[in-house]
Amino acid sequence: MVVLIRCNDILSDPRAMKYVRYLQEKGIEHKFIGWDRDGKNIDLPNSVMWKERAEYNVGGFKAVKNRIGWMWFVYKQLCALKRKDAILHGCDIDSAFPAAFYKATHNNGNKLIFDVFDWLSAALYNQKWYVLTAFKLMEKYTTKRADRVILCEPERIEQIPFEIPSSKISVLPNIPFFDCSDFLTKDQEKQFNNNKITFSYVGGFSTDRCLFEIVSLAEKGIINLSIAGFGNAKLEERLLKDNGLYPNIRYYGRVKYEDGLNISYNSDIVYAMYQKVNPNNVYAAPNKYYEAMFLAKPIFSTKGTIVEKKVLQNNMGYVSDEKEEDILAVISRIDIDDALEKGENANKVWRETFCDYTRRYLEGEYLELKKLM
């Protein structure tokens, strides 16, 4: 039995959904533990959801209280499970740590996978020392207790400040998990009636994604922008207003994953900027990097990151510094024919390297994890 644990609704998480679809497809016994932050009454078979309402990207005492409440909920659910043959698959530290604690306190033969979506302590650079110290201790404890550690990119091992046996590490990048692309369609309603380049962004509205900069350029009519997502009330409110005020912006709100891919498919360039003020972003392994390959679109990302190296090495996109004027300077030099060529280069890498990577991983290394039991 596999118990997949993620501190969101799971359905909106592309990486978590790879495992969900695979477990369902193969008929492997499973249970999902998630967090229904929005009170949507999630319809996901074999799942149990914590019902505490909570916004995203909220700090302070309330965030700490919610995080502790979530981890206690996970621990209680595992105690109630009473299984001795389970693989506990914790996605990120706030899901893997309570599973590690449960494993240590019950000693019942369960095995633990620590799936490092983000090395969380690296993102807490602006928090109090005691908060940072607590998460560093949790990460070290969980890593030591884990039977397997899954990283998004091999470069992410550089973030981990202690040694991990190579036999415990495997790598699964944030690659779309599709057997075909038949669901992608050119949609006239998603097109703009002008000759400007269309950028697309689909994902979380984190404050470190240079989103206000690209929105500002679209408001000025320099580019078209198709954008979908949630997680920042200020930006959501601005985009809702922009939908009526600015003809160069289309805001789709929260969308299903396949619908989000179609939004990007109907654009010219996939936007994926990551501000380096967050150390995690230097090692960012974004879904959008692989989605751009899948969609045959160039990617627009940040200088000084591992994505920059991959983009330049394969001539499959554009990189910029983080200020609006820097982004504008790069955009002003983009030629649509060059963008098409870079998109073709991206898709070539997809076909040659990544199109079946996820399935091979799941049917190989991930399935082999059952032998841990």
C-alpha positions in Angstrom: 0.0 0.0 0.0 1.2 3.5 -0.9 0.1 6.5 1.3 0.7 9.7 -0.6 0.7 12.8 1.6 0.6 16.4 0.3 -0.3 19.7 2.0 -2.7 20.8 -0.6 -5.8 19.4 -2.4 -3.5 17.1 -4.5 -5.7 17.5 -7.6 -4.2 21.0 -8.4 -0.6 19.7 -7.9 0.9 18.4 -11.2 3.8 16.5 -9.6 1.5 14.8 -7.0 -1.0 13.9 -9.7 1.6 11.9 -11.6 1.7 9.5 -8.7 -2.0 9.6 -8.3 -2.7 8.7 -11.9 0.0 5.9 -11.9 -1.3 4.3 -8.7 -4.9 4.4 -10.0 -3.9 3.1 -13.4 -1.9 0.2 -12.1 -4.4 -0.7 -9.4 -1.9 -0.4 -6.6 -3.5 -0.2 -3.2 -3.3 3.4 -2.1 -4.5 6.2 0.2 -4.2 10.0 -0.2 -3.9 12.5 2.6 -4.3 16.1 1.6 -5.4 19.6 2.8 -8.6 21.1 1.5 -7.6 24.7 2.1 -10.5 26.2 0.1 -13.3 24.1 1.5 -14.0 22.6 -2.0 -15.0 19.1 -0.7 -12.4 17.4 -2.9 -13.6 14.5 -5.0 -10.6 12.2 -5.0 -11.2 8.5 -4.3 -9.4 6.9 -1.4 -8.5 10.3 0.1 -8.9 12.0 3.4 -8.6 15.8 3.6 -7.9 18.2 6.5 -10.7 20.7 6.3 -9.0 23.7 8.0 -9.5 26.8 5.8 -6.3 28.6 5.0 -4.9 31.0 2.4 -1.7 30.4 0.4 1.5 32.4 1.0 0.5 33.6 4.5 3.2 34.0 7.2 3.3 34.8 10.9 1.8 32.9 13.8 -1.3 31.8 11.9 0.9 30.0 9.3 2.9 28.3 12.1 -0.3 27.2 13.8 -1.8 25.9 10.6 1.4 24.0 9.7 1.5 22.3 13.1 -2.2 21.5 12.9 -1.6 19.9 9.5 1.3 17.8 10.6 -0.7 16.6 13.7 -3.6 15.7 11.3 -1.2 13.6 9.2 0.2 11.8 12.2 -3.2 10.9 13.5 -4.3 9.6 10.1 -1.2 7.4 9.9 -1.9 6.1 13.5 -5.5 5.2 12.5 -4.2 3.4 9.4 -2.7 0.5 11.4 -0.8 -0.9 8.4 2.6 -2.7 8.5 3.1 -2.9 4.8 2.8 0.7 3.7 5.1 3.0 1.8 4.6 6.5 3.3 5.3 8.9 0.4 5.6 12.4 1.9 5.7 15.3 -0.5 7.9 18.0 1.0 9.0 18.4 4.6 5.6 19.3 6.1 4.2 16.0 4.9 7.3 13.8 5.2 8.3 14.9 8.7 5.1 13.7 10.5 5.5 10.4 8.5 9.1 10.1 9.7 8.0 10.7 13.3 5.2 8.1 12.9 7.7 5.6 11.5 10.1 6.2 14.4 7.5 6.0 17.1 5.7 2.9 15.8 8.5 0.7 14.4 6.0 -1.3 12.4 7.9 -1.9 9.2 6.5 1.0 7.2 9.0 2.6 4.7 9.3 6.3 4.0 9.9 8.2 0.8 10.9 11.9 1.2 9.9 13.6 -2.1 11.7 16.9 -2.0 9.5 19.2 -4.0 11.4 22.2 -2.4 14.2 22.3 0.2 12.0 24.4 2.4 14.6 25.8 4.8 16.2 27.5 1.9 13.0 29.5 1.3 13.0 30.6 5.0 15.9 33.0 4.6 13.8 35.9 5.9 12.3 34.1 8.9 13.3 34.2 12.6 16.4 32.1 13.5 14.3 29.7 15.6 11.9 29.0 12.7 14.8 28.4 10.3 16.5 26.2 12.9 13.4 24.1 13.5 12.9 23.4 9.8 16.6 22.5 9.3 16.4 20.0 12.1 13.1 18.6 10.7 14.8 18.2 7.2 17.8 16.4 8.6 15.7 14.1 10.8 13.4 13.2 7.9 16.2 12.7 5.5 18.0 10.4 7.9 14.8 8.4 8.5 13.8 8.2 4.9 14.4 5.0 2.9 14.5 6.9 -0.4 14.9 10.6 -1.2 13.5 11.8 -4.5 14.9 15.1 -6.0 13.5 17.2 -8.8 16.9 17.7 -10.4 20.3 16.2 -9.8 21.7 19.8 -9.1 19.4 20.0 -6.0 21.8 17.8 -4.0 23.9 21.0 -3.7 21.2 22.5 -1.5 21.4 19.7 1.1 23.9 20.6 3.8 24.7 17.1 4.9 25.7 13.9 3.1 23.1 11.4 1.9 24.1 8.0 0.6 23.8 7.9 -3.2 21.8 4.7 -2.9 19.0 6.6 -1.2 18.7 9.2 -3.9 16.7 9.1 -7.2 15.6 11.9 -9.5 12.2 12.6 -11.1 12.0 16.0 -12.8 8.8 17.9 -13.0 7.8 16.4 -16.4 4.2 16.3 -17.7 2.8 12.8 -17.6 0.9 12.3 -20.8 0.9 9.5 -23.3 -0.4 11.8 -26.1 -1.1 15.5 -26.9 -4.5 15.0 -28.6 -6.1 17.3 -26.0 -4.1 20.3 -27.2 -6.1 22.5 -29.6 -5.6 25.8 -31.3 -8.5 28.0 -29.9 -9.4 31.3 -31.6 -10.9 32.5 -28.3 -7.4 32.3 -26.7 -5.8 34.3 -29.5 -5.2 38.1 -29.5 -6.2 40.3 -32.5 -2.8 41.9 -32.9 0.7 41.0 -34.0 2.3 41.3 -30.6 4.1 38.3 -29.0 1.9 36.4 -26.5 3.3 35.3 -23.2 1.6 32.7 -21.0 1.9 32.0 -17.3 0.0 29.3 -15.6 0.7 28.5 -12.0 0.9 29.8 -8.4 1.0 33.5 -7.9 4.1 33.5 -5.6 5.6 36.9 -4.9 9.0 35.8 -6.2 8.0 35.0 -9.8 8.3 38.5 -11.4 4.6 38.4 -12.2 3.9 42.1 -11.5 6.6 42.9 -14.0 5.1 40.9 -16.8 1.6 42.1 -16.0 2.8 45.7 -16.1 4.3 45.2 -19.6 1.0 43.7 -20.8 -0.9 46.6 -19.3 1.3 49.0 -21.3 0.5 47.1 -24.5 4.0 45.9 -25.1 3.0 42.2 -25.1 0.0 40.0 -24.9 -0.4 38.0 -21.7 -2.5 34.9 -21.0 -2.4 34.2 -17.3 -4.0 31.7 -15.0 -3.5 30.8 -11.4 -4.1 31.9 -7.8 -2.3 32.5 -4.5 -1.9 36.3 -4.2 -5.0 38.2 -3.5 -3.5 41.6 -4.6 -2.5 40.2 -8.0 -5.8 38.3 -8.5 -7.7 41.5 -7.8 -5.6 43.5 -10.3 -6.0 40.9 -13.0 -9.7 40.7 -12.6 -9.8 44.5 -13.1 -7.3 44.2 -16.1 -9.6 41.7 -17.8 -12.0 44.6 -18.5 -9.5 47.5 -18.9 -6.7 46.1 -20.9 -7.2 44.3 -24.3 -3.7 42.7 -24.0 -4.5 40.6 -20.9 -6.6 37.6 -20.4 -7.0 36.2 -16.9 -8.5 32.8 -16.6 -8.4 32.4 -12.8 -7.9 28.9 -11.4 -7.9 26.2 -14.2 -7.5 22.5 -14.5 -4.0 21.3 -15.5 -4.9 20.3 -19.1 -6.7 23.6 -19.6 -3.6 25.4 -18.4 -1.5 23.6 -20.9 -3.9 24.6 -23.6 -3.6 28.3 -22.6 0.2 28.0 -23.0 -0.2 26.0 -26.2 -2.1 29.0 -27.7 0.7 31.4 -26.7 4.2 32.1 -28.3 6.4 32.0 -25.2 6.0 30.3 -21.7 7.0 32.7 -18.9 8.9 31.2 -16.0 10.8 33.9 -14.1 12.2 33.1 -10.6 13.7 35.8 -8.3 17.0 34.7 -6.8 16.2 36.4 -3.5 14.7 33.0 -2.7 17.7 30.6 -2.7 15.4 27.7 -3.8 14.8 29.5 -7.1 18.4 29.2 -8.1 17.8 25.5 -8.2 14.2 25.8 -9.5 13.0 22.8 -11.4 9.8 24.3 -12.8 7.0 22.4 -14.4 6.9 25.1 -17.0 10.4 24.3 -18.2 9.3 20.8 -19.2 5.9 21.9 -20.3 7.5 24.3 -22.8 9.3 21.4 -24.3 6.1 19.3 -24.5 4.2 22.2 -26.1 7.1 23.1 -28.5 7.3 26.6 -27.0 10.4 28.6 -26.0 10.7 29.4 -22.3 11.5 32.8 -20.8 13.4 32.5 -17.5 16.0 34.0 -15.1 19.7 34.5 -15.4 21.8 32.8 -12.8 19.7 29.7 -12.3 20.1 26.1 -13.4 17.2 26.7 -15.8 19.3 29.3 -17.6 22.1 26.8 -18.2 19.7 24.3 -19.7 17.9 26.9 -21.8 21.1 28.3 -23.3 22.7 24.9 -23.8 19.8 23.7 -25.9 18.9 27.1 -27.5 15.4 26.8 -26.4 14.4 30.1 -24.9 15.4 33.5 -23.4 16.8 34.6 -20.1 16.7 37.9 -18.4 17.6 39.7 -15.1 14.6 40.4 -12.9 13.8 44.1 -13.2 11.0 45.2 -15.5 13.4 47.2 -17.6 15.7 44.1 -18.0 12.7 41.9 -19.1 11.6 44.6 -21.5 15.1 44.8 -23.0 15.1 41.1 -23.8 11.6 41.1 -25.1 12.4 44.0 -27.5 14.9 41.8 -29.2 12.7 38.8 -29.7 12.0 37.8 -33.3 8.9 35.6 -33.8 10.8 33.3 -36.3 13.6 32.9 -33.7 11.0 32.1 -31.1 9.5 29.4 -33.4 13.0 27.9 -33.9 13.6 27.8 -30.2 10.3 26.1 -29.6 11.2 23.5 -32.2 14.6 22.9 -30.4 12.7 22.5 -27.1 10.4 19.9 -28.6 13.3 18.0 -30.1 14.8 17.7 -26.5 11.4 16.6 -25.3 11.1 13.8 -28.0 14.6 12.6 -27.6 15.0 12.7 -23.8 11.8 13.3 -21.8 8.7 12.2 -23.6 8.7 8.8 -21.8 11.0 9.6 -18.9 8.2 9.8 -16.3 6.6 6.5 -17.3 10.0 4.8 -17.3 10.7 6.1 -13.9 7.4 5.1 -12.4 7.5 1.6 -13.9 11.1 1.2 -13.0 12.5 3.0 -9.9 9.2 3.8 -8.3 7.7 0.4 -8.7 11.0 -1.1 -7.3 10.4 0.9 -4.1 7.7 -1.8 -3.3 10.7 -4.1 -2.7 11.7 -1.9 0.2 8.9 -3.5 2.2 
